[in-house]
């Protein structure tokens, strides 16, 4: 039972990760309105004619979302079945995280509908991503078996190791990255590691504001790199060190994205590695 449950949870988590990356592809290619303002239909059809690349990309994103829906609902149903005592045992406790995941998925679907109906306002896009990241974290934790006899980790230990600093910092950094991208601030800071050759970008008007948003995202990323470095040194095992490697890769991809003029492939890679950093932080924090 444990193996089946964890396999289902891992499949749901992997599908959610791919959905996040595909969502980035939708944004980067400008395909967010590829199905018009229709939801859950696409251009008024359940199976729309795929004669436009924007429609193909957006419809693929929605199909992936449908797959995640089935997996999350199945996981919640399986949890309910196990808790009835129909095959649970061996000291395995599935917990109730799958119910949390189901609630987060409902919120995610509603935010997706709002995003489409309002024609992609940045605030709803960012909330949409935030809900997806929380869903991914919930599924990853649910996929990790926790014996009934396993004692909780003392809060003081988490503080000393830095886990309770790294986790929220990683989440905020990812969301600020989404804000930077969706407000069109990605191009506001040229050069690396500084912003337009300045420690703090100056300049008035909307351009200055966008540069500040971009620079804030970079500062958060630098702070995360430092925090994860300390965390990896103070945390036994290889997981935190693997996260440090992902953070280093993410910084390199981010730098290349800026220096090469924001090519779409690198933008997608930046989102993919960023989501992997978040997933790694969640797994290493357990």
Buried (B, 14 or more C-beta within 10 A) or exposed (E): BBEEBBEBBBBBBBBBBBBBBBBBBBBBBEBBBBBBEBBEEBBEEEEBEEEBEBBBBBBBBBEBBEBBBEBBBBBBEBBBBBEEEEEBEEEBBBBEBBBBBBBBBBBBBEBBBBBBEEEBEBEBBBBBBBBBBBBBBBBBBBBBBBEEEEEEEEEEEBEEBBBBBBBEBBBBBBBBBBBBBBBEBBBBBBEBEBBBEEEEBEBEEEEEBBBBBBBBBBBBBEBBBEBBBBBBEEBEEEBBBBBBBBBEBBBEBBBBBBEEEBEEEBBBBBBBBBBBBBBBBBBBBE
